Amino acid sequence: MLKMFSTQLTGLFNRLQEKEEFSIEDGARLLAQAAAGEGTVYIFGTKEMQAVALEAVYGEEPLQSAAIFTDDVELEAADRVLVVSRYADDEEAVGVARDLQEKGIPFVAISSVRAENEVAGLETMADVHIDLRLTKGLLPDEMGNRVGYPTSIVALYIYFGLKFTIEEILEEY
């Protein structure tokens, strides 16, 4: 089972690298504006996606100018935000996105867009949206269901893509 999961995960990483390459570059450019200037890159994650914020702030190699977004943060014009959620229509993430739009704070979002979304979500609200392309588990079980839904692993993969690109941009800057 682990071998099949690894194969499926590798395939997903390859698809993300191919299909989201430009969005990752655009997102990194937007977030690098804060890191290069006087701003902070705030990271907001819903549920299991808090892993991205924790990695960015407390990981072995923290993201320059990163901080965890909380309700009491007072955003400045130079700040940028990374919003990470399982789905683009997540109520909590969409609420944060609305607040950011009202305040005029540019932000990048990472989430999966579900085909059955009836309301516009992060994919239309964010300045840059990176689609996790993960709408079901990676493996079939004996009952015909799909299991193995690695949203936080995939979000961390995207985060590292953003981080490496931000670092390249800052080195050139």
C-alpha positions as CSV (number, residue, x, y, z in Angstrom):
1,M,0.0,0.0,0.0
2,L,2.8,2.4,0.9
3,K,4.5,1.8,-2.5
4,M,1.3,2.6,-4.3
5,F,0.8,5.7,-2.2
6,S,4.3,6.9,-2.9
7,T,3.8,6.4,-6.6
8,Q,0.5,8.3,-6.6
9,L,2.1,11.1,-4.5
10,T,5.1,11.4,-6.8
11,G,2.7,11.6,-9.8
12,L,0.8,14.4,-8.1
13,F,4.0,16.3,-7.3
14,N,5.0,16.0,-11.0
15,R,1.6,17.3,-12.1
16,L,1.8,20.2,-9.7
17,Q,5.3,21.1,-10.8
18,E,4.1,21.1,-14.4
19,K,0.7,22.8,-14.1
20,E,1.3,25.2,-11.2
21,E,4.8,26.3,-12.1
22,F,3.8,29.8,-13.2
23,S,1.4,30.3,-10.3
24,I,4.2,29.3,-7.9
25,E,6.5,31.9,-9.5
26,D,3.8,34.6,-9.4
27,G,3.0,33.8,-5.8
28,A,6.6,33.9,-4.8
29,R,7.1,37.3,-6.5
30,L,4.1,38.7,-4.6
31,L,5.3,37.3,-1.2
32,A,8.9,38.4,-1.9
33,Q,7.6,42.0,-1.9
34,A,7.2,41.8,1.8
35,A,10.4,39.9,2.5
36,A,12.4,42.4,0.4
37,G,10.8,45.4,1.9
38,E,9.6,46.4,5.4
39,G,6.8,43.9,5.4
40,T,6.0,40.6,6.9
41,V,4.8,37.4,5.2
42,Y,1.9,36.2,7.3
43,I,0.8,32.7,6.9
44,F,-2.8,31.5,7.8
45,G,-3.6,27.8,7.6
46,T,-7.0,26.2,8.4
47,K,-7.1,22.9,10.2
48,E,-4.2,20.6,9.1
49,M,-2.9,23.3,6.9
50,Q,-1.4,25.1,9.9
51,A,1.5,22.8,9.2
52,V,2.6,25.2,6.5
53,A,2.7,28.2,8.9
54,L,4.5,26.1,11.5
55,E,7.1,25.0,9.0
56,A,7.7,28.5,7.7
57,V,8.2,29.9,11.2
58,Y,9.7,27.1,13.3
59,G,11.2,24.8,10.6
60,E,14.9,24.1,10.3
61,E,15.1,26.8,7.6
62,P,12.5,29.4,8.4
63,L,11.1,31.7,5.7
64,Q,12.6,35.2,5.9
65,S,10.1,37.7,7.4
66,A,7.5,35.0,8.1
67,A,5.0,35.1,10.9
68,I,1.9,33.2,11.8
69,F,-1.3,35.1,11.0
70,T,-3.6,35.5,14.0
71,D,-6.8,37.6,14.7
72,D,-4.8,40.2,16.5
73,V,-2.3,41.0,13.7
74,E,-2.5,44.6,12.5
75,L,-1.6,44.4,8.9
76,E,0.5,47.1,7.1
77,A,0.5,48.0,3.4
78,A,3.9,46.3,3.0
79,D,2.6,43.0,4.4
80,R,1.6,40.0,2.3
81,V,-0.4,36.9,3.4
82,L,-0.3,33.3,2.4
83,V,-3.7,31.6,3.0
84,V,-3.7,27.8,3.0
85,S,-6.8,25.6,3.2
86,R,-7.9,22.1,2.1
87,Y,-10.6,23.5,-0.2
88,A,-11.0,26.9,-2.0
89,D,-14.5,27.3,-0.5
90,D,-13.4,26.8,3.1
91,E,-15.6,29.3,5.2
92,E,-12.8,30.3,7.5
93,A,-10.3,30.9,4.7
94,V,-12.8,32.8,2.6
95,G,-13.6,35.0,5.6
96,V,-9.9,35.8,6.0
97,A,-9.7,36.5,2.2
98,R,-12.6,38.9,2.4
99,D,-10.9,40.8,5.2
100,L,-7.7,41.0,3.3
101,Q,-9.5,42.3,0.2
102,E,-11.2,44.9,2.3
103,K,-7.9,46.1,3.7
104,G,-6.2,46.0,0.3
105,I,-3.6,43.5,1.4
106,P,-2.4,41.3,-1.5
107,F,-2.4,37.5,-0.8
108,V,-1.6,34.2,-2.3
109,A,-3.9,31.2,-1.6
110,I,-3.2,27.5,-1.8
111,S,-6.2,25.1,-1.9
112,S,-8.0,22.6,-4.0
113,V,-10.9,23.8,-6.2
114,R,-13.8,21.4,-6.1
115,A,-15.9,21.1,-9.3
116,E,-19.1,21.3,-7.3
117,N,-18.2,24.7,-5.8
118,E,-21.3,26.8,-6.1
119,V,-19.8,30.0,-4.7
120,A,-16.6,31.7,-5.7
121,G,-13.8,30.9,-3.3
122,L,-10.1,31.5,-2.9
123,E,-9.5,30.8,-6.6
124,T,-11.2,34.0,-7.6
125,M,-10.4,36.1,-4.5
126,A,-6.6,35.6,-4.2
127,D,-4.1,37.7,-6.2
128,V,-2.5,34.4,-7.0
129,H,-4.1,31.0,-6.4
130,I,-2.2,27.7,-6.5
131,D,-4.5,24.7,-6.9
132,L,-3.5,21.6,-4.9
133,R,-5.4,19.5,-7.5
134,L,-6.4,17.1,-4.7
135,T,-10.1,16.4,-4.6
136,K,-10.1,12.7,-3.5
137,G,-7.9,10.2,-1.8
138,L,-5.0,8.8,-3.8
139,L,-5.8,5.1,-3.3
140,P,-8.8,2.8,-3.7
141,D,-9.9,0.7,-0.8
142,E,-11.7,-2.7,-0.8
143,M,-15.1,-0.9,-0.7
144,G,-14.5,1.2,-3.8
145,N,-13.8,4.4,-1.8
146,R,-10.7,6.6,-2.1
147,V,-8.3,6.9,0.9
148,G,-5.0,8.6,1.5
149,Y,-5.8,12.3,1.3
150,P,-2.4,14.0,1.9
151,T,-3.4,17.7,1.8
152,S,-0.8,18.9,4.3
153,I,2.0,17.0,2.5
154,V,1.0,18.5,-0.8
155,A,0.6,22.0,0.7
156,L,4.1,21.7,2.2
157,Y,5.4,20.7,-1.2
158,I,3.9,23.9,-2.7
159,Y,5.2,26.0,0.2
160,F,8.8,24.8,-0.4
161,G,8.4,25.7,-4.1
162,L,7.3,29.2,-3.0
163,K,10.2,29.4,-0.4
164,F,12.9,28.3,-2.9
165,T,11.6,30.8,-5.5
166,I,11.4,33.6,-2.9
167,E,15.0,33.0,-1.9
168,E,16.1,33.1,-5.5
169,I,14.3,36.4,-6.0
170,L,15.8,37.9,-2.9
171,E,19.3,36.8,-3.9
172,E,18.9,38.6,-7.2
173,Y,17.5,41.6,-5.4
